[in-house]
Amino acid sequence: MSSLFFVFLKIGSVLFGSGYVLLAFLRADLVERLGWLTESQLFDAIAVGQITPGPVFTTATFIGYLLAGPGGALVATVGIFLPAFVFVALSGPLVPKIRRSPWASAFLDGVNVASLALMAVVTAQLGKSALIDVATIMLCALSAALLLRFKLNSTWLVLGGAAAGGVLHLAGLAA
């Protein structure tokens, strides 16, 4: 259980820019490096996280539960959030001063851009693994259209995707 805590503590310590950067670290550590999760389990954890408050970090709680039950959920949650609480407490008063420095401000801008690139790469990797047949590609396109056209809340997209996936599975049209 301590190794689970330290994995999430490390991830929480290097997370910057957006919670979605978390997905890159989860995939690299839990799927590729440690083999604790399959790609499919990571997708399930992300989906569960999308229908709860604090969507991306709830993914960590779900993964902890998946790997080690209720204790694992608690350990993963504390591990992922602890660094943020410490960093905010320590850096909160410093950020305005740091932003006034041209060098430090440029550094933070670069970190933001790198975080965005990381999110784009992970999105492409997850998309490559998730878009496995015509049905999933069509569901992705429909979801993107609904999101872009109607600014639909992601909860509705996840629930609609789950319903569509269930129907397609029952009809024998999805894996």
Backbone as CSV, one residue per row, in Angstrom:
resi,resn,N_x,N_y,N_z,CA_x,CA_y,CA_z,C_x,C_y,C_z
1,MET,0.831,-1.192,0.000,0.000,0.000,0.000,0.875,1.255,0.000
2,SER,2.058,1.166,0.596,2.936,2.340,0.601,3.421,2.671,-0.812
3,SER,3.637,1.644,-1.631,4.071,1.923,-3.002,2.964,2.640,-3.777
4,LEU,1.708,2.293,-3.511,0.577,2.977,-4.140,0.562,4.454,-3.723
5,PHE,0.769,4.694,-2.431,0.811,6.070,-1.930,1.924,6.852,-2.617
6,PHE,3.118,6.272,-2.704,4.247,7.009,-3.270,4.103,7.246,-4.773
7,VAL,3.457,6.336,-5.483,3.196,6.568,-6.908,2.291,7.783,-7.071
8,PHE,1.220,7.841,-6.286,0.297,8.977,-6.408,0.876,10.259,-5.816
9,LEU,1.715,10.148,-4.808,2.401,11.324,-4.267,3.333,11.912,-5.320
10,LYS,4.063,11.035,-6.023,4.961,11.498,-7.092,4.166,12.174,-8.203
11,ILE,3.086,11.543,-8.612,2.273,12.109,-9.681,1.694,13.445,-9.240
12,GLY,1.188,13.520,-8.021,0.650,14.769,-7.507,1.707,15.850,-7.399
13,SER,2.948,15.458,-7.208,4.044,16.423,-7.061,4.463,17.052,-8.383
14,VAL,4.312,16.330,-9.466,4.772,16.851,-10.756,3.632,17.335,-11.641
15,LEU,2.420,17.251,-11.139,1.259,17.677,-11.901,1.234,19.186,-12.018
16,PHE,1.137,19.677,-13.217,1.062,21.118,-13.427,0.259,21.388,-14.671
17,GLY,-0.534,22.441,-14.633,-1.234,22.885,-15.832,-2.690,22.498,-15.852
18,SER,-2.981,21.248,-15.595,-4.353,20.773,-15.628,-4.386,19.375,-15.062
19,GLY,-5.525,19.015,-14.540,-5.679,17.655,-14.064,-5.538,16.639,-15.180
20,TYR,-5.770,17.078,-16.415,-5.679,16.143,-17.530,-4.245,15.703,-17.799
21,VAL,-3.281,16.451,-17.299,-1.888,16.012,-17.393,-1.712,14.725,-16.585
22,LEU,-2.564,14.568,-15.566,-2.546,13.366,-14.738,-2.634,12.103,-15.583
23,LEU,-3.416,12.143,-16.630,-3.634,10.956,-17.453,-2.335,10.450,-18.066
24,ALA,-1.461,11.366,-18.447,-0.174,10.961,-19.010,0.651,10.211,-17.976
25,PHE,0.664,10.729,-16.764,1.447,10.090,-15.708,0.832,8.765,-15.280
26,LEU,-0.489,8.711,-15.201,-1.145,7.451,-14.848,-0.830,6.373,-15.871
27,ARG,-0.918,6.744,-17.119,-0.661,5.767,-18.183,0.792,5.303,-18.139
28,ALA,1.714,6.260,-18.005,3.135,5.911,-17.998,3.496,5.041,-16.793
29,ASP,3.004,5.410,-15.616,3.378,4.668,-14.411,2.573,3.391,-14.214
30,LEU,1.265,3.495,-14.248,0.429,2.366,-13.857,0.201,1.342,-14.954
31,VAL,0.205,1.781,-16.205,-0.012,0.842,-17.310,1.322,0.359,-17.860
32,GLU,2.189,1.303,-18.244,3.416,0.916,-18.937,4.534,0.457,-17.997
33,ARG,4.847,1.242,-16.952,5.999,0.935,-16.104,5.715,-0.174,-15.089
34,LEU,4.615,-0.059,-14.341,4.338,-1.001,-13.258,3.421,-2.150,-13.671
35,GLY,2.611,-1.949,-14.708,1.695,-2.995,-15.152,0.574,-3.278,-14.156
36,TRP,0.242,-2.306,-13.299,-0.817,-2.498,-12.311,-2.196,-2.424,-12.944
37,LEU,-2.319,-1.708,-14.063,-3.593,-1.553,-14.763,-3.416,-1.893,-16.231
38,THR,-4.511,-2.304,-16.839,-4.514,-2.437,-18.290,-4.996,-1.110,-18.876
39,GLU,-4.803,-0.948,-20.149,-5.285,0.255,-20.835,-6.804,0.375,-20.656
40,SER,-7.498,-0.743,-20.738,-8.951,-0.756,-20.590,-9.362,-0.314,-19.187
41,GLN,-8.656,-0.765,-18.162,-8.966,-0.345,-16.802,-8.726,1.147,-16.617
42,LEU,-7.687,1.670,-17.245,-7.437,3.107,-17.174,-8.584,3.877,-17.829
43,PHE,-9.068,3.402,-18.983,-10.219,4.041,-19.634,-11.434,4.033,-18.710
44,ASP,-11.673,2.896,-18.052,-12.807,2.802,-17.136,-12.665,3.804,-15.993
45,ALA,-11.465,3.921,-15.457,-11.218,4.859,-14.358,-11.453,6.296,-14.808
46,ILE,-11.024,6.616,-16.014,-11.235,7.966,-16.550,-12.729,8.228,-16.728
47,ALA,-13.450,7.237,-17.247,-14.898,7.395,-17.445,-15.608,7.594,-16.114
48,VAL,-15.247,6.814,-15.104,-15.858,6.971,-13.785,-15.557,8.358,-13.243
49,GLY,-14.334,8.814,-13.425,-13.957,10.139,-12.957,-14.733,11.250,-13.629
50,GLN,-15.150,11.051,-14.857,-15.843,12.095,-15.603,-17.260,12.344,-15.101
51,ILE,-17.842,11.411,-14.375,-19.218,11.615,-13.918,-19.279,11.987,-12.441
52,THR,-18.148,12.388,-11.892,-18.104,12.782,-10.485,-17.511,14.183,-10.364
53,PRO,-17.748,14.837,-9.230,-17.107,16.141,-9.020,-15.590,15.984,-8.955
54,GLY,-14.867,16.964,-9.443,-13.407,16.867,-9.459,-12.968,15.719,-10.336
55,PRO,-13.417,15.691,-11.600,-13.369,14.491,-12.421,-12.020,13.802,-12.543
56,VAL,-10.985,14.534,-12.781,-9.733,13.854,-13.076,-9.105,13.282,-11.812
57,PHE,-9.176,14.012,-10.730,-8.574,13.503,-9.503,-9.395,12.374,-8.892
58,THR,-10.691,12.340,-9.172,-11.507,11.224,-8.713,-11.044,9.938,-9.397
59,THR,-10.463,10.073,-10.558,-9.885,8.928,-11.254,-8.833,8.256,-10.370
60,ALA,-8.033,9.052,-9.677,-7.012,8.496,-8.783,-7.667,7.691,-7.661
61,THR,-8.755,8.212,-7.103,-9.469,7.503,-6.041,-9.995,6.174,-6.563
62,PHE,-10.587,6.197,-7.747,-11.128,4.971,-8.330,-10.015,3.954,-8.589
63,ILE,-8.890,4.413,-9.098,-7.768,3.499,-9.357,-7.266,2.901,-8.052
64,GLY,-7.158,3.729,-7.010,-6.746,3.207,-5.706,-7.700,2.132,-5.222
65,TYR,-8.995,2.367,-5.407,-9.995,1.376,-5.011,-9.853,0.107,-5.842
66,LEU,-9.654,0.271,-7.120,-9.513,-0.866,-8.025,-8.312,-1.729,-7.637
67,LEU,-7.219,-1.070,-7.247,-5.987,-1.796,-6.937,-5.937,-2.358,-5.518
68,ALA,-6.573,-1.669,-4.545,-6.411,-2.107,-3.157,-7.643,-1.856,-2.289
69,GLY,-8.821,-1.776,-2.886,-10.039,-1.618,-2.109,-10.170,-0.240,-1.472
70,PRO,-11.019,-0.130,-0.446,-11.249,1.174,0.196,-9.985,1.824,0.750
71,GLY,-9.107,1.039,1.331,-7.839,1.590,1.831,-6.997,2.159,0.704
72,GLY,-6.985,1.488,-0.418,-6.258,1.974,-1.587,-6.844,3.264,-2.126
73,ALA,-8.176,3.373,-2.082,-8.829,4.607,-2.521,-8.390,5.772,-1.642
74,LEU,-8.359,5.543,-0.334,-7.937,6.593,0.589,-6.474,6.969,0.385
75,VAL,-5.620,5.977,0.254,-4.186,6.207,0.076,-3.913,6.971,-1.224
76,ALA,-4.546,6.555,-2.306,-4.338,7.226,-3.592,-4.850,8.663,-3.544
77,THR,-5.984,8.875,-2.902,-6.552,10.221,-2.814,-5.648,11.146,-2.007
78,VAL,-5.194,10.673,-0.860,-4.291,11.500,-0.039,-2.995,11.754,-0.804
79,GLY,-2.461,10.725,-1.439,-1.215,10.869,-2.191,-1.311,11.872,-3.326
80,ILE,-2.428,11.883,-4.044,-2.557,12.770,-5.198,-2.800,14.221,-4.767
81,PHE,-3.510,14.427,-3.650,-3.843,15.784,-3.222,-2.821,16.430,-2.296
82,LEU,-2.093,15.650,-1.527,-1.162,16.203,-0.540,-0.160,17.194,-1.131
83,PRO,0.514,16.871,-2.243,1.469,17.838,-2.793,0.824,19.163,-3.187
84,ALA,-0.386,19.121,-3.725,-1.047,20.361,-4.135,-1.306,21.259,-2.932
85,PHE,-1.759,20.684,-1.839,-1.997,21.486,-0.642,-0.708,22.122,-0.150
86,VAL,0.363,21.354,-0.146,1.650,21.883,0.319,2.169,22.956,-0.641
87,PHE,2.140,22.668,-1.938,2.652,23.630,-2.923,1.858,24.936,-2.920
88,VAL,0.540,24.843,-2.805,-0.275,26.058,-2.793,0.027,26.877,-1.543
89,ALA,0.138,26.210,-0.413,0.431,26.931,0.826,1.783,27.636,0.753
90,LEU,2.764,26.975,0.137,4.102,27.562,0.062,4.252,28.587,-1.058
91,SER,3.595,28.337,-2.182,3.827,29.196,-3.342,2.801,30.316,-3.514
92,GLY,1.655,30.214,-2.858,0.603,31.213,-3.021,1.095,32.645,-2.913
93,PRO,1.809,32.993,-1.849,2.284,34.367,-1.719,3.392,34.730,-2.718
94,LEU,4.067,33.729,-3.261,5.199,33.994,-4.154,4.813,34.189,-5.618
95,VAL,3.698,33.638,-6.042,3.345,33.645,-7.457,3.273,35.057,-8.045
96,PRO,2.629,36.019,-7.393,2.619,37.372,-7.978,4.033,37.942,-8.153
97,LYS,4.908,37.684,-7.217,6.293,38.168,-7.323,7.026,37.460,-8.461
98,ILE,6.805,36.158,-8.568,7.464,35.384,-9.620,6.999,35.863,-10.999
99,ARG,5.711,36.137,-11.148,5.172,36.584,-12.434,5.727,37.939,-12.854
100,ARG,6.186,38.746,-11.923,6.771,40.044,-12.267,8.175,39.899,-12.849
101,SER,8.805,38.766,-12.618,10.135,38.523,-13.175,9.977,38.049,-14.619
102,PRO,10.589,38.739,-15.580,10.455,38.308,-16.983,10.962,36.873,-17.206
103,TRP,12.063,36.521,-16.564,12.632,35.184,-16.753,11.706,34.124,-16.161
104,ALA,11.260,34.333,-14.918,10.397,33.351,-14.260,9.044,33.261,-14.960
105,SER,8.520,34.385,-15.410,7.250,34.391,-16.124,7.360,33.600,-17.430
106,ALA,8.465,33.792,-18.141,8.693,33.039,-19.380,8.818,31.541,-19.077
107,PHE,9.479,31.214,-17.968,9.621,29.818,-17.550,8.236,29.208,-17.300
108,LEU,7.387,29.909,-16.549,6.040,29.403,-16.269,5.209,29.283,-17.548
109,ASP,5.366,30.217,-18.474,4.680,30.114,-19.758,5.126,28.862,-20.512
110,GLY,6.432,28.587,-20.460,6.957,27.386,-21.111,6.412,26.112,-20.483
111,VAL,6.293,26.098,-19.165,5.718,24.941,-18.475,4.263,24.757,-18.892
112,ASN,3.535,25.852,-19.022,2.140,25.760,-19.472,2.045,25.155,-20.869
113,VAL,2.905,25.592,-21.778,2.893,25.068,-23.141,3.282,23.586,-23.153
114,ALA,4.282,23.225,-22.363,4.683,21.816,-22.287,3.542,20.958,-21.733
115,SER,2.808,21.485,-20.754,1.660,20.754,-20.204,0.592,20.549,-21.263
116,LEU,0.347,21.567,-22.061,-0.630,21.456,-23.142,-0.195,20.395,-24.159
117,ALA,1.080,20.385,-24.502,1.590,19.373,-25.440,1.440,17.974,-24.861
118,LEU,1.731,17.834,-23.578,1.588,16.538,-22.919,0.139,16.063,-22.972
119,MET,-0.792,16.974,-22.721,-2.210,16.609,-22.794,-2.595,16.180,-24.210
120,ALA,-2.072,16.867,-25.211,-2.384,16.525,-26.604,-1.856,15.137,-26.955
121,VAL,-0.648,14.835,-26.520,-0.054,13.526,-26.811,-0.846,12.415,-26.132
122,VAL,-1.205,12.607,-24.873,-1.970,11.591,-24.162,-3.341,11.408,-24.801
123,THR,-3.959,12.491,-25.213,-5.246,12.393,-25.894,-5.114,11.551,-27.158
124,ALA,-4.055,11.785,-27.911,-3.830,10.999,-29.134,-3.586,9.528,-28.800
125,GLN,-2.784,9.261,-27.757,-2.505,7.869,-27.368,-3.768,7.157,-26.899
126,LEU,-4.544,7.819,-26.056,-5.777,7.211,-25.574,-6.777,7.037,-26.708
127,GLY,-6.847,8.024,-27.597,-7.741,7.909,-28.747,-7.376,6.729,-29.623
128,LYS,-6.086,6.523,-29.827,-5.622,5.400,-30.649,-6.037,4.066,-30.039
129,SER,-6.009,4.006,-28.716,-6.393,2.761,-28.035,-7.903,2.595,-27.920
130,ALA,-8.637,3.707,-27.863,-10.083,3.634,-27.644,-10.883,3.538,-28.936
131,LEU,-10.390,4.136,-30.005,-11.130,4.134,-31.272,-10.760,2.875,-32.049
132,ILE,-11.478,1.793,-31.733,-11.074,0.477,-32.224,-11.953,-0.077,-33.337
133,ASP,-13.101,0.565,-33.556,-13.993,0.069,-34.613,-14.866,1.227,-35.106
134,VAL,-15.695,0.951,-36.090,-16.541,1.986,-36.678,-17.473,2.586,-35.625
135,ALA,-18.012,1.750,-34.745,-18.955,2.236,-33.731,-18.285,3.242,-32.790
136,THR,-17.073,2.946,-32.331,-16.405,3.867,-31.405,-15.986,5.153,-32.117
137,ILE,-15.608,5.043,-33.372,-15.246,6.245,-34.138,-16.469,7.134,-34.345
138,MET,-17.603,6.514,-34.672,-18.835,7.290,-34.871,-19.299,7.924,-33.554
139,LEU,-19.198,7.193,-32.462,-19.584,7.725,-31.156,-18.679,8.889,-30.763
140,CYS,-17.404,8.783,-31.069,-16.457,9.867,-30.802,-16.821,11.108,-31.622
141,ALA,-17.104,10.909,-32.891,-17.450,12.037,-33.761,-18.749,12.696,-33.305
142,LEU,-19.735,11.898,-32.940,-21.002,12.444,-32.456,-20.787,13.223,-31.151
143,SER,-20.010,12.673,-30.248,-19.726,13.354,-28.975,-19.006,14.671,-29.215
144,ALA,-18.019,14.657,-30.090,-17.287,15.894,-30.394,-18.213,16.948,-30.997
145,ALA,-19.097,16.513,-31.895,-20.039,17.447,-32.514,-20.984,18.036,-31.471
146,LEU,-21.507,17.205,-30.594,-22.406,17.689,-29.543,-21.683,18.640,-28.591
147,LEU,-20.458,18.302,-28.271,-19.678,19.153,-27.371,-19.380,20.500,-28.005
148,LEU,-18.934,20.488,-29.249,-18.565,21.733,-29.919,-19.778,22.581,-30.286
149,ARG,-20.839,21.955,-30.747,-22.009,22.699,-31.214,-22.878,23.201,-30.060
150,PHE,-23.111,22.316,-29.057,-24.057,22.649,-27.995,-23.392,22.867,-26.635
151,LYS,-22.063,22.743,-26.585,-21.335,22.912,-25.315,-21.934,22.017,-24.229
152,LEU,-22.277,20.804,-24.613,-22.910,19.852,-23.720,-21.969,19.490,-22.572
153,ASN,-22.494,19.388,-21.381,-21.714,19.007,-20.213,-21.143,17.602,-20.424
154,SER,-19.902,17.416,-20.018,-19.232,16.131,-20.245,-19.942,14.978,-19.535
155,THR,-20.642,15.256,-18.445,-21.381,14.197,-17.756,-22.413,13.577,-18.683
156,TRP,-23.124,14.410,-19.429,-24.129,13.895,-20.356,-23.484,13.108,-21.492
157,LEU,-22.327,13.572,-21.935,-21.619,12.838,-22.995,-21.172,11.460,-22.496
158,VAL,-20.654,11.411,-21.281,-20.211,10.127,-20.715,-21.400,9.198,-20.523
159,LEU,-22.478,9.721,-19.958,-23.671,8.884,-19.749,-24.260,8.416,-21.082
160,GLY,-24.323,9.333,-22.062,-24.817,8.945,-23.385,-23.917,7.918,-24.052
161,GLY,-22.598,8.107,-23.888,-21.648,7.136,-24.442,-21.795,5.774,-23.788
162,ALA,-22.015,5.772,-22.473,-22.211,4.500,-21.766,-23.476,3.808,-22.259
163,ALA,-24.552,4.578,-22.406,-25.810,3.993,-22.896,-25.645,3.461,-24.319
164,ALA,-25.008,4.265,-25.167,-24.798,3.828,-26.552,-23.910,2.591,-26.601
165,GLY,-22.866,2.569,-25.780,-21.995,1.394,-25.731,-22.745,0.156,-25.278
166,GLY,-23.631,0.325,-24.290,-24.439,-0.807,-23.829,-25.361,-1.328,-24.908
167,VAL,-26.008,-0.412,-25.603,-26.919,-0.809,-26.690,-26.142,-1.502,-27.814
168,LEU,-25.011,-0.922,-28.194,-24.204,-1.521,-29.256,-23.700,-2.906,-28.851
169,HIS,-23.334,-3.057,-27.605,-22.840,-4.354,-27.122,-23.962,-5.398,-27.160
170,LEU,-25.136,-4.989,-26.680,-26.279,-5.921,-26.703,-26.673,-6.299,-28.123
171,ALA,-26.493,-5.355,-29.036,-26.831,-5.620,-30.437,-25.713,-6.391,-31.151
172,GLY,-24.610,-6.597,-30.446,-23.492,-7.323,-31.050,-22.673,-6.494,-32.009
173,LEU,-22.765,-5.158,-31.915,-22.065,-4.289,-32.843,-20.795,-3.675,-32.241
174,ALA,-20.513,-3.976,-30.986,-19.308,-3.422,-30.341,-18.583,-4.535,-29.610
175,ALA,-17.292,-4.309,-29.410,-16.461,-5.315,-28.733,-16.827,-5.434,-27.273
